[in-house]
Amino acid sequence: MEIQTTSISRRNLLRGAAATALLLPFGMSLASCAAPGGGGTAGPKGEVTADNPFGVAANTTVDAVIFNGGYGVDYVENAAKLMEKSKGLDGVTVKVSPSTKIATELQPRFVGGTPPDLIDNSGANSIGWNTIIDQLEDLTEVIDSENLDGEKIRDTLYGGVEAPGTFDGKFVALNYVMTVYGLWYSSSLFEENGWTVPTSWQDLKALGETAKAQGKFLFLWGKEAATYYQTMVVDSAVIQGGDDVRLPLENLEEGCWSNPVIQEILTIFHDLIASGYVKPGGSGTQFTEAQSQWSNKQEALLYPSGSWIENEMKSQTKDGFAMKGIAELPLDGSQTTPAGTMRAEAGEPFVVPSKAKNPAGGKELLRTMLSKESATAFAKEKLAPTIVKGTVPEDGFGSTALVSQSELLATAGENVFTIKSFNLYGMNSDQLPIWNSFLDGKMTVAEITQQLQDLTDKIREDDSVNKIEIK
């Protein structure tokens, strides 16, 4: 489960006296620890060469703390072994430490001026971006360097990979895993029944009727993942209306949830729920159990998720399921964005703190992870593409879902977008009960619009929240 929107933001840190006490020294450290890019201000310096572009000093150790989630930490451990054998690095060793509580364990190290050299800032307990941006290295030089094969890294990456990790014009987080957001389905089930994959929201009512006639549902959900449907609604609206929809939401504008495209999609969705096409009771169902009802019991036809879904449910997926994905759906055939536009963004954000002991080593480990060898190994083991192109074969290592991801990315090209605001301001925990209630059929379109707008307005008007303009 790749929900990362419950991260500790400045808004959450300000809740309560204890949190306020924590914020004061942490806030002070923002100014004291800020440093420009180019290797940071700490750590020994080595000779800069073609094989050692960041000048990692000989006989030093790289300290990496990696979120131990759905992808584990072995892919970083494997890259570390490759790095230790690299030409040009004399006696350099890498220590990889797993963590499931990044903020809890690492915020004290930021405050104390001893952060690790490389951090995978992921998971429900990730550190809120608006609290550490000024303490992170600009990673532009990493993607402008050459990989282990002598190619400029930037030229080997998918389009749009910098956007999720760029704040106020500073590229501070290199997101490693390419996540495709879409609707996932059993292609074998659709083929057996002669069902047509939907191409817009206008197709969903008829498909819902078909599902109901077969004793199945169109959608289902679990309580912790109710906001997957917010993602589906928002992304669909952006595909339909472009930046006219995206930017007001991203920048917390007054009335942003009343956009006509969002309202039309919510109205269709409400009708689908009222018609019985969404399985009831999801607000009382654990999310992996709900997903198993889809992937193993095939009780629903479609499930909205990021492309981590295959790896997450691989032990609970029916034999012969033949999972595939399609891009989230536009409202109708008159979308203003180019055909193939989709939400596809890099996830698993890696950062290099400026006050780390060996920031050059952290950047070198990232460079190694971006090699074709490391990226291909990740795709094969995790059934998910990294941001490095050309690492997934035509057969997707036997994964139909991975093949469809590659096809969607190829079709979209540069026409991809990301949504930052919900992660940036830690909104997921407040949005979950709203969406659970809507999916339960207990809320009208007007009511969900008002509650989502009230939450947005509260954050916008809170002077303690560090607002960041998103473009």
C-alpha positions as CSV (number, residue, x, y, z in Angstrom):
1,M,0.0,0.0,0.0
2,E,1.7,3.2,-1.2
3,I,-0.5,5.7,0.6
4,Q,2.1,8.3,1.8
5,T,-0.3,11.1,2.6
6,T,-0.3,10.6,6.3
7,S,3.2,12.0,6.6
8,I,4.1,14.4,9.4
9,S,3.6,17.9,8.1
10,R,4.1,21.2,9.8
11,R,0.4,21.3,10.5
12,N,0.5,18.0,12.3
13,L,3.7,18.9,14.2
14,L,1.9,22.0,15.6
15,R,-0.8,19.9,17.2
16,G,-0.2,19.9,21.0
17,A,2.5,21.3,23.3
18,A,4.9,18.4,22.9
19,A,4.8,18.7,19.1
20,T,5.3,22.5,19.4
21,A,8.3,21.8,21.6
22,L,9.7,19.6,18.9
23,L,9.0,22.1,16.1
24,L,11.0,24.9,17.7
25,P,14.5,23.3,17.5
26,F,13.5,21.7,14.2
27,G,12.4,25.0,12.7
28,M,15.6,26.6,13.9
29,S,17.6,23.9,12.2
30,L,16.0,24.7,8.9
31,A,18.0,27.9,8.6
32,S,21.2,26.6,10.2
33,C,21.3,23.4,8.1
34,A,20.5,24.9,4.7
35,A,23.2,24.5,2.1
36,P,23.6,24.7,-1.6
37,G,24.1,21.7,-3.8
38,G,27.4,20.4,-5.1
39,G,28.3,17.9,-2.4
40,G,27.0,19.6,0.7
41,T,29.0,21.3,3.5
42,A,29.9,18.2,5.5
43,G,32.1,15.2,5.1
44,P,35.5,14.5,3.6
45,K,36.2,15.4,0.0
46,G,37.7,13.0,-2.6
47,E,39.0,13.6,-6.0
48,V,36.4,14.2,-8.7
49,T,36.9,11.9,-11.7
50,A,34.7,10.4,-14.4
51,D,34.2,7.3,-12.2
52,N,33.7,9.4,-9.1
53,P,31.8,12.4,-10.3
54,F,30.8,13.6,-6.8
55,G,34.2,13.2,-5.2
56,V,33.4,10.4,-2.6
57,A,36.4,10.2,-0.3
58,A,38.3,7.0,0.0
59,N,37.7,4.6,2.9
60,T,34.5,6.3,3.9
61,T,31.1,4.8,4.8
62,V,27.8,5.7,3.2
63,D,24.8,5.6,5.7
64,A,21.5,4.8,3.9
65,V,18.2,4.5,5.7
66,I,15.6,2.9,3.5
67,F,11.8,2.6,4.0
68,N,11.0,-1.1,4.5
69,G,7.7,-1.2,2.7
70,G,6.2,-3.1,-0.2
71,Y,9.5,-3.0,-2.1
72,G,11.7,-4.0,0.8
73,V,15.3,-2.8,1.0
74,D,17.2,-5.5,-0.9
75,Y,17.3,-3.5,-4.1
76,V,19.3,-0.8,-2.4
77,E,21.5,-3.5,-0.7
78,N,22.2,-4.9,-4.2
79,A,23.1,-1.5,-5.6
80,A,25.3,-0.9,-2.5
81,K,27.3,-4.1,-3.4
82,L,27.6,-2.9,-7.0
83,M,28.8,0.5,-5.8
84,E,31.4,-1.0,-3.4
85,K,33.0,-2.8,-6.4
86,S,32.9,0.3,-8.7
87,K,36.1,1.5,-10.2
88,G,37.2,4.8,-8.8
89,L,35.9,4.2,-5.3
90,D,38.7,3.2,-3.0
91,G,37.6,1.3,0.1
92,V,34.1,2.8,0.2
93,T,31.5,0.8,2.1
94,V,27.7,1.2,2.3
95,K,25.5,0.5,5.3
96,V,21.8,0.0,4.5
97,S,19.4,0.2,7.4
98,P,15.7,-0.6,7.1
99,S,13.0,1.5,8.8
100,T,9.2,1.6,8.9
101,K,9.1,4.9,10.9
102,I,11.2,7.3,8.9
103,A,10.0,10.5,10.6
104,T,10.1,9.1,14.2
105,E,13.6,7.7,13.8
106,L,15.2,10.4,11.6
107,Q,13.7,13.7,12.7
108,P,15.9,13.7,15.8
109,R,18.9,13.1,13.6
110,F,18.0,16.1,11.5
111,V,17.6,18.2,14.6
112,G,20.9,17.0,15.9
113,G,22.7,17.7,12.6
114,T,23.5,14.0,12.0
115,P,21.1,12.8,9.3
116,P,22.0,9.8,7.1
117,D,23.6,10.3,3.8
118,L,20.7,8.8,1.8
119,I,17.0,8.5,2.9
120,D,14.0,6.8,1.3
121,N,11.4,9.2,2.7
122,S,8.4,6.9,2.2
123,G,5.6,5.3,4.1
124,A,2.8,6.5,6.4
125,N,5.5,7.9,8.8
126,S,7.5,9.8,6.2
127,I,8.8,13.3,7.1
128,G,6.6,16.2,5.8
129,W,8.3,17.8,2.9
130,N,7.5,21.3,4.0
131,T,9.6,20.8,7.1
132,I,12.9,19.7,5.5
133,I,13.1,21.1,2.0
134,D,15.8,23.7,3.0
135,Q,17.9,20.9,4.6
136,L,18.2,18.8,1.4
137,E,20.7,18.8,-1.4
138,D,19.6,19.8,-4.9
139,L,19.9,16.5,-6.9
140,T,20.1,18.0,-10.3
141,E,23.8,17.1,-10.6
142,V,22.9,13.4,-10.0
143,I,20.7,13.2,-13.1
144,D,23.1,15.4,-15.1
145,S,25.9,12.9,-14.4
146,E,26.7,9.9,-16.4
147,N,25.5,6.4,-15.3
148,L,27.8,3.4,-15.0
149,D,27.4,2.8,-18.7
150,G,28.7,6.2,-19.7
151,E,25.2,7.6,-20.6
152,K,23.9,10.9,-19.3
153,I,21.3,9.8,-16.7
154,R,18.8,12.4,-17.6
155,D,18.6,11.0,-21.1
156,T,17.7,7.5,-19.8
157,L,14.7,8.6,-17.7
158,Y,11.0,8.8,-18.3
159,G,9.5,12.2,-18.8
160,G,8.2,14.1,-15.7
161,V,10.3,12.4,-13.1
162,E,11.6,15.6,-11.6
163,A,8.2,17.1,-10.9
164,P,7.2,15.1,-7.8
165,G,10.4,15.9,-6.1
166,T,10.6,19.6,-7.0
167,F,9.5,22.2,-4.5
168,D,9.8,26.0,-5.0
169,G,12.0,25.2,-8.0
170,K,14.4,23.0,-6.1
171,F,14.8,19.4,-7.1
172,V,15.4,17.7,-3.7
173,A,13.8,14.3,-4.0
174,L,14.7,11.7,-6.6
175,N,11.7,9.3,-6.8
176,Y,13.0,6.0,-8.0
177,V,9.9,3.8,-8.8
178,M,7.7,4.8,-11.7
179,T,4.1,4.6,-10.5
180,V,1.3,4.4,-13.0
181,Y,-2.1,5.4,-11.6
182,G,-5.0,3.6,-13.3
183,L,-7.9,1.2,-13.3
184,W,-6.9,-2.4,-12.9
185,Y,-8.8,-5.4,-14.2
186,S,-8.7,-9.1,-15.0
187,S,-8.2,-9.2,-18.8
188,S,-9.1,-12.9,-18.8
189,L,-12.4,-12.2,-17.1
190,F,-13.2,-9.5,-19.5
191,E,-12.3,-11.7,-22.5
192,E,-14.3,-14.6,-21.2
193,N,-17.4,-12.5,-20.9
194,G,-16.9,-10.3,-24.0
195,W,-16.8,-7.1,-22.0
196,T,-15.4,-3.9,-23.4
197,V,-12.9,-2.0,-21.3
198,P,-14.4,1.5,-20.6
199,T,-12.9,4.6,-22.3
200,S,-14.7,7.3,-20.3
201,W,-17.0,7.9,-17.3
202,Q,-19.9,7.7,-19.7
203,D,-19.3,3.9,-20.1
204,L,-19.4,3.0,-16.4
205,K,-23.2,2.9,-15.9
206,A,-23.6,0.3,-18.6
207,L,-20.7,-1.7,-17.3
208,G,-22.1,-1.5,-13.8
209,E,-25.4,-2.9,-15.1
210,T,-23.5,-5.8,-16.8
211,A,-21.6,-6.5,-13.6
212,K,-24.8,-6.5,-11.5
213,A,-26.4,-8.9,-13.9
214,Q,-23.5,-11.3,-13.3
215,G,-23.8,-11.0,-9.5
216,K,-20.7,-8.8,-9.4
217,F,-19.9,-5.1,-8.6
218,L,-18.2,-2.4,-10.6
219,F,-16.0,-1.2,-7.8
220,L,-15.3,-2.1,-4.1
221,W,-13.0,-0.5,-1.5
222,G,-11.4,-0.9,1.9
223,K,-11.5,1.6,4.7
224,E,-7.8,2.6,4.7
225,A,-7.8,3.0,0.9
226,A,-11.1,5.0,0.4
227,T,-9.1,7.9,-0.9
228,Y,-8.0,5.8,-3.9
229,Y,-11.3,6.9,-5.2
230,Q,-10.4,10.5,-4.6
231,T,-7.3,9.9,-6.6
232,M,-9.5,8.4,-9.4
233,V,-11.9,11.3,-9.4
234,V,-9.2,14.1,-9.3
235,D,-7.0,12.4,-11.9
236,S,-9.9,11.9,-14.2
237,A,-10.9,15.5,-13.9
238,V,-7.4,16.6,-14.7
239,I,-7.2,14.3,-17.7
240,Q,-10.5,15.9,-18.9
241,G,-9.7,19.6,-18.1
242,G,-6.0,19.9,-17.6
243,D,-4.4,22.6,-15.5
244,D,-7.7,24.5,-15.2
245,V,-8.6,21.7,-12.8
246,R,-5.2,20.7,-11.4
247,L,-3.7,24.1,-10.3
248,P,-6.6,25.3,-8.2
249,L,-6.6,22.0,-6.3
250,E,-2.8,22.1,-5.9
251,N,-2.7,25.6,-4.7
252,L,-5.7,25.2,-2.2
253,E,-7.8,27.8,-4.0
254,E,-11.2,28.8,-2.7
255,G,-13.9,26.9,-4.6
256,C,-11.5,24.4,-6.3
257,W,-13.7,21.4,-5.5
258,S,-16.6,23.1,-7.3
259,N,-15.0,22.9,-10.7
260,P,-17.7,21.8,-13.1
261,V,-15.6,18.8,-14.4
262,I,-15.1,17.5,-10.8
263,Q,-18.8,18.0,-10.1
264,E,-19.9,16.1,-13.2
265,I,-17.7,13.2,-12.3
266,L,-18.9,13.2,-8.7
267,T,-22.5,13.2,-9.9
268,I,-21.9,10.1,-12.1
269,F,-20.1,8.4,-9.3
270,H,-22.9,9.2,-6.8
271,D,-25.3,7.6,-9.3
272,L,-23.2,4.5,-9.6
273,I,-23.2,4.1,-5.8
274,A,-26.9,4.7,-5.5
275,S,-27.5,2.1,-8.3
276,G,-25.8,-0.6,-6.2
277,Y,-22.8,-0.9,-8.5
278,V,-20.3,-0.3,-5.7
279,K,-20.0,-3.1,-3.1
280,P,-21.3,-1.8,0.3
281,G,-19.5,-2.1,3.6
282,G,-16.1,-1.1,2.5
283,S,-15.8,1.3,5.5
284,G,-15.7,-1.7,7.7
285,T,-13.3,-3.8,5.6
286,Q,-9.6,-3.9,5.8
287,F,-8.1,-2.7,2.5
288,T,-6.1,-5.8,1.6
289,E,-9.2,-7.9,2.3
290,A,-11.2,-5.7,0.0
291,Q,-8.5,-6.0,-2.7
292,S,-8.5,-9.7,-2.3
293,Q,-12.2,-9.7,-3.0
294,W,-11.3,-8.1,-6.3
295,S,-8.1,-10.0,-7.2
296,N,-8.9,-13.4,-5.8
297,K,-12.7,-13.7,-5.6
298,Q,-13.4,-11.4,-8.5
299,E,-16.3,-9.8,-6.9
300,A,-15.7,-6.5,-8.7
301,L,-14.6,-5.7,-12.2
302,L,-12.4,-2.6,-11.7
303,Y,-10.1,-1.4,-9.0
304,P,-8.3,2.1,-8.9
305,S,-4.8,2.0,-7.6
306,G,-1.2,2.7,-8.3
307,S,0.8,0.1,-10.1
308,W,2.1,-1.3,-6.9
309,I,-1.2,-3.3,-6.7
310,E,0.2,-6.4,-8.5
311,N,3.2,-6.8,-6.3
312,E,1.1,-6.1,-3.2
313,M,-1.5,-8.7,-4.0
314,K,0.6,-11.3,-5.8
315,S,-0.1,-13.9,-3.1
316,Q,-3.8,-13.2,-3.2
317,T,-4.5,-13.1,-6.9
318,K,-6.5,-15.8,-8.7
319,D,-4.5,-18.0,-11.1
320,G,-5.0,-16.9,-14.7
321,F,-6.2,-13.4,-13.5
322,A,-4.0,-11.7,-16.2
323,M,-4.0,-8.3,-14.5
324,K,-3.9,-5.3,-16.8
325,G,-4.3,-1.6,-16.3
326,I,-5.8,1.3,-18.2
327,A,-5.3,5.1,-17.6
328,E,-7.9,6.7,-15.4
329,L,-10.9,7.8,-17.4
330,P,-11.8,11.2,-18.8
331,L,-15.3,12.5,-18.3
332,D,-16.2,12.1,-22.0
333,G,-14.7,12.3,-25.4
334,S,-14.0,16.0,-25.3
335,Q,-10.9,16.1,-23.0
336,T,-8.7,19.1,-23.4
337,T,-5.4,17.2,-22.8
338,P,-3.7,15.1,-25.4
339,A,-4.8,11.6,-25.9
340,G,-3.0,9.2,-23.6
341,T,-2.5,11.8,-20.9
342,M,-2.3,10.1,-17.5
343,R,-1.0,10.4,-14.0
344,A,2.3,8.7,-13.8
345,E,4.8,9.8,-11.2
346,A,7.9,8.6,-9.6
347,G,7.6,7.2,-6.1
348,E,9.9,6.1,-3.3
349,P,11.5,9.6,-2.9
350,F,15.2,9.5,-2.1
351,V,16.9,12.5,-0.5
352,V,20.4,13.5,0.5
353,P,20.6,15.8,3.5
354,S,23.1,18.7,3.2
355,K,24.4,18.1,6.7
356,A,25.0,14.4,6.2
357,K,28.5,13.1,7.0
358,N,29.0,11.8,3.4
359,P,26.5,13.5,1.0
360,A,28.7,12.7,-1.9
361,G,28.4,9.0,-1.0
362,G,24.6,9.3,-0.9
363,K,24.6,10.8,-4.4
364,E,26.9,8.1,-5.7
365,L,24.6,5.4,-4.3
366,L,21.7,7.0,-6.2
367,R,23.8,7.1,-9.4
368,T,24.4,3.4,-9.0
369,M,20.7,2.7,-8.4
370,L,20.0,4.5,-11.7
371,S,22.3,2.2,-13.7
372,K,20.7,-0.2,-16.2
373,E,21.8,-3.2,-14.2
374,S,20.3,-2.0,-10.9
375,A,17.1,-0.7,-12.5
376,T,16.5,-3.9,-14.5
377,A,17.0,-6.1,-11.4
378,F,14.4,-4.0,-9.6
379,A,11.8,-4.3,-12.3
380,K,12.3,-8.1,-12.6
381,E,12.1,-8.7,-8.8
382,K,9.4,-6.1,-7.9
383,L,7.3,-6.2,-11.1
384,A,7.4,-2.4,-11.3
385,P,9.4,-0.2,-13.6
386,T,11.9,2.3,-12.2
387,I,12.3,5.8,-13.7
388,V,14.9,4.3,-16.0
389,K,13.6,3.6,-19.5
390,G,14.2,0.4,-21.4
391,T,14.6,-2.0,-18.5
392,V,11.4,-4.0,-19.0
393,P,11.3,-6.6,-21.8
394,E,8.4,-7.0,-24.1
395,D,7.1,-9.9,-22.1
396,G,7.3,-7.9,-18.8
397,F,9.1,-10.8,-17.1
398,G,5.9,-12.7,-17.5
399,S,3.7,-10.0,-16.0
400,T,0.7,-8.7,-18.0
401,A,0.4,-5.8,-15.6
402,L,4.0,-4.7,-16.1
403,V,3.5,-5.0,-19.9
404,S,0.5,-2.7,-19.7
405,Q,2.4,-0.2,-17.6
406,S,5.1,0.0,-20.2
407,E,2.5,0.5,-22.9
408,L,0.7,3.2,-21.0
409,L,4.0,5.1,-20.4
410,A,5.0,4.8,-24.0
411,T,1.7,6.1,-25.2
412,A,1.7,9.0,-22.7
413,G,5.2,10.1,-23.5
414,E,5.7,13.5,-21.9
415,N,1.9,13.9,-21.3
416,V,2.0,12.9,-17.7
417,F,1.1,14.8,-14.5
418,T,1.4,14.5,-10.8
419,I,-0.7,15.7,-7.8
420,K,1.4,17.0,-5.0
421,S,-0.9,18.9,-2.6
422,F,-2.4,16.0,-0.7
423,N,1.0,14.5,0.2
424,L,2.5,17.9,0.8
425,Y,0.1,19.0,3.5
426,G,-0.6,15.5,5.0
427,M,-4.3,15.6,4.1
428,N,-5.1,11.9,3.7
429,S,-6.0,11.2,7.3
430,D,-8.7,13.9,7.2
431,Q,-10.0,13.0,3.8
432,L,-10.4,9.2,4.5
433,P,-13.6,9.5,6.6
434,I,-15.1,11.8,4.1
435,W,-14.6,9.3,1.2
436,N,-15.7,6.4,3.3
437,S,-18.9,8.1,4.0
438,F,-19.5,9.0,0.4
439,L,-18.7,5.5,-0.8
440,D,-21.1,4.2,1.8
441,G,-23.9,6.2,0.1
442,K,-24.3,8.5,3.2
443,M,-23.2,11.7,1.5
444,T,-24.5,13.8,-1.4
445,V,-22.3,15.4,-4.0
446,A,-23.0,18.8,-2.4
447,E,-21.9,17.4,1.0
448,I,-18.7,15.8,-0.1
449,T,-17.8,18.9,-2.0
450,Q,-18.4,21.1,1.0
451,Q,-16.4,18.9,3.4
452,L,-13.4,18.6,1.0
453,Q,-13.5,22.3,0.4
454,D,-13.7,23.1,4.1
455,L,-10.6,21.0,4.7
456,T,-8.8,22.7,1.9
457,D,-9.8,26.2,3.2
458,K,-8.6,25.3,6.7
459,I,-5.1,24.4,5.5
460,R,-5.0,27.5,3.2
461,E,-6.0,29.8,6.1
462,D,-3.7,28.2,8.7
463,D,-0.7,30.5,9.1
464,S,1.4,27.8,10.7
465,V,1.3,25.8,7.5
466,N,4.2,26.4,5.1
467,K,2.4,26.9,1.8
468,I,4.3,26.1,-1.4
469,E,3.2,27.3,-4.8
470,I,2.8,24.4,-7.2
471,K,3.0,25.0,-11.0
